[in-house]
């Protein structure tokens, strides 16, 4: 037990430290992408892309639901070197995702041929030509990317988190390179070209990454196209429906904001809201750098009854969240200067929006500690109920509060929706820990 705990801690530390450089590069690239996008496209047109992206993000629930359902099993099998069984799960994952997204693409392409459909997503699109064509191209490209993104799950489940950050760093570097060329050549692309560029590049990056990893590091359980569509591979079988519900509800909480704001205020405010979000979201990026590798480690420790290891590392995560909170207060104090230096121009951002955005980020970080542990041991019932409640109240509450507090009202609603989880998820975690048998660990 001692050697296993030490090995697990060492592997976790290597993943966190190995991810640090790539994540730091990603933060820089992400900030520059926002700055150049606003300068090239303008706040209004960039806001339309953000609202469109939010719509596509809703449907990532299927990918995350499938991935999370299979991740714990892949981690267990990987620790036992059962590569043939891992291959079967990976085949199941890709087949399920292909069926789901092929069906969604077909349905949404038919719906998007109706002008009323686009008006439901973005009421301002009448000012932009070829919006339906743009929507359809981006739809196909982004949903195909969701299928290939299953590699992300294989990397997480097998303790290769740092490579995820490397792939994303390459993706963001190429997106930024395209924007820099436009900026210095004084070229303003059409909305269609801009959206297709941001939709197609992730697809090709994850396609190349999949081919590379499944033929090198993951060669022992790399999927084969012919076997994915074999009748023996049972799509949807053995998937945990709670993971799908959790992800759908999470997306309602965090990905409907842009659509509500663009419908009730306008696309300019979408940009202001997202600049504020991305500024404070640096805290979540930093927090997830440490948290993300823990899923596989918690799964391994819980399966081996290593209660002491779990308790010690959960305390470390809670202390780290306190440090994130203190850093957030510093960011709030310096936000007027930091935002101007980042964007390169003045944006009118209310204090209410800044305060409640910070609060929502800190609530998310705190809740994520316990949700991540509970997900890793497949204890999802309470979290599912809390998120269903949050999702049900979030949209009507956002619509009510936006009328009195503008964009700040939307994030106020998110904070109210998240608060019950901050109380009840730690209680559920404690209940799970108390039922574990005591074993020595390091």
Phi, psi and omega in degrees: 000319180299313182293323179295317179296317179297318179297319180296315180296320180295317179295319178298314180298318179299321179293317180295311181293321180294332180279339188303312182297311181297321181292321177299317177298319179299319179300312179300312180298318181297317178297318181290326178298316178297314182300309182291326178297316179294318182292326182277314187264338185088157184299319186291311182290323176295324177298325178293318177297320180296320178293321177296318178298321178299320179298314179296324183297330177308321188276358173290350178303325180294315180296314182292322179298316178295313183298312181293329178295326185262344189298314182299320179295319179296320179298313178301313182293325180294322179293339180256006179059035178266075189289328181294323178288327175297317179301320180296319178293321179293320175300316179299317180299311182294320180296316179299314181295320179299314180297314181299309186283331173297317178295316180295318178300315181299314181295313185288330176294322177293314181296323184289346176287348176266124184299330181297329181296314180295328179292332177291326181279308185224101183293345185266004189289349179300338180280352186238126180287156174060030181294318182299319178295317178300313180301315184293317178298312182295324178302309181296314183294315184290320180289325174296324177297323179299324179295312182290339182292352177300337174305323178308317180293319179297322179292317179296314186293336183252022175064039177241042185303322186299332181288335175298314180294327177294315179299314181295324178297318177296317179300310181293326178298318180288322175299315180295320180301317178298319179293320179297318177300315179298318184294312185280342173268003179057042182249128177253107181290159175292161177301322180297312181296318179299313182294319181292323177300316181284344178266326186278324185298314177302323179299312183288326178295315181285334174293312179298317181297321179296313179300318182294306187291321181286352176251001179231267185301324185254027184299329183291336178225025178295136182286156175240136185303318182296326182280332179301320184263014175292143182298337180290337179279112184267102177294148175075345184289131175077013180276145181272110184297333181298325179295325177292315180297316179303313183291320178301314182293322177298319180292325176297320180295318191250347185244003176265348185303313182298320180294319179296315182295317182293330179280328185258337182236306181144165186290333177300317181292335175298317179296315179300315180299316183287327175298316178297316179298313183294329178296307181283338179293347172303329177294319178291322177300314178296317181295317181291336176302322178274319188287321191305317181290350186288335185306304182297324180292319177296318179301315180294314182295318180293319179297332181259008176069026184273075184296318183298317179299315181298312181301315182297317183283331174294322177296322177298318180294322178294319177294322179296323179295327176296317177298323177297321178297317179295320177297324178298321178296319177298317179298322179296316181298319184264009186301321180301318181283320182295317181294320179293319178295324182287307186281331180087007178203165180281133170236134180279108182236123183288155177295324178301316180296317179297314183295312184285333175293317177298316180300318181295323179294317181291322175296320179297316180298313180298311181297325183297327179304309186280324178296322182294316178297311182297321177295321184293339178248015176060033173258085191246358188297308182295316180301321179299313180297318180295321181287326175298315177300314180298317181293324181293324183269341190295310184293308178299324178293320178298316181295323179291313185285333181294335181287337179254335186235011181056218185298331179298330179297328180293315181284334171300315180299321179297316179299316180298320181292328183279338190300317180301326178296324181297337179267312191273332179294318175299325178294318179295319177302314181297323179296318179295316182296319181295335180274349178283147176284148180281126174223151180289144176207167181242000000 
